[in-house]
Amino acid sequence: MLQILLWRDEVREPGGLGPSAPVTDRELHLAELLLCELTGVEMQQLEDEYGHTLEQLVAAKVAAEIMRSEVPELPTPQPAVDLMAALEQSVQAARRTRQYAGPARPPQWKPSI
């Protein structure tokens, strides 16, 4: 993605972006040799694996949309459960079972001497 810089404050000095070690003559020669060798590459021989995979993904999504349009309509959702009412019922049921079991005895206090 390309973006045009419009304001002077958006442009920075390169500063320390370059290599900190000096570049030798041998490295420059190897870089030139590499560039000379790469110019002989035929673009038709290269395969775009990413583009091919992306095309397959788009085709699968299109097929899924076609299949999704053929799916019968989903049933209407049921109303949500009132959680507060369910909690109150649960508490009342717990109190009723506790009443049948008898009152709980408070713990007896013993002085520690």
N, C-alpha and C positions, 0 to 999 in steps of 0.2 A: 504494500500500500504506500502510495507516495503522498507527501504533503508539502506544500510550498510554505517556506518560512516568510512571514510578512514583516516582522518587526526586528529591529537591530538587537534587542535583548534576547531574542530566541536563538541567535547565533553565538556559539561559544568558541573560544580559542581551543585548538586541539590539545594544548598543554601536555599532559602525560599520557596521551592515548597511544603514542608510538611505542615501539619496543625500547626497553631500557638498555638492552645490550646492543653494542654496535653490530651492524650487519657486515659480514665478511664478503670478499670478492667471490669466493666459492659459492656462497649462498645466493648471491645475485646471479651468477652463471647458471646455477641449478634452476632458479626461478624463471630465467629467460628460456632455458631448455624446456621446462615444463609447459610454458605458454606456447612455444613453437610446436610442441607435440600435440597440445590440445586443439590447435587450430585445424588439424586434419580430421576432427570428429564430424561425422555426418549426423545431422539432427534427425534424419529419418530412421537411423539405426537405433536411436535411443527410445526406450519405452517409458511412457508416463504411467507408472504404477499407481500413483496417487489419483490421477485423473480417472483411470480405469476403475479403481475401487470406488471412487466417488460416483461415477456413472452407475455402477451396480447398486449402490446404496439408494440413489434417487429412484432407480427403477423398482427396487423393492418397496420403497415408500409409496410410490404411485400405485403399485399392485395392492398394497395394504389399504390404501384409500378406496380403491375400487371394491375390495372385499368388504370394507367397513360399511360402504353404502348399501351392500346387499344384506347386511345383518338385520334381523327383525328388531323392531323397536323394543327397548328395554322396559321392564315393568316400572310403574310409578313407585317412587320411594315412599316408605312408610314414615309417619311422623316420628320425630325423635322422642325418646323416653324422658320424662321429667325426672331428672336425677334427684332433686330435692324431695319430691313426693316418694320416690323409691327409698331414699335414705330415712325419711320419717317412718315409713312402713316397717323398714328393717329395725329401727330403734324400738318401735312399739312392740314388734314381735319379740325382740330380745327381752324387753321389760316383762311381757306376759310370761315367758318361760322362766324368768327369774322369780316371779311371784309364786309360781307353782312349786318351785324348788324350796321355798322357804326363805325367810330373811337371812341375810348374811350376818354372821356375828362379827362385831367389831374386834380388832385385835386387842388383847389384854395388855395393859401397861405394867411392866415390872420395874421397880426401881433397881438400879445397878449400884450396889454398894460394895 
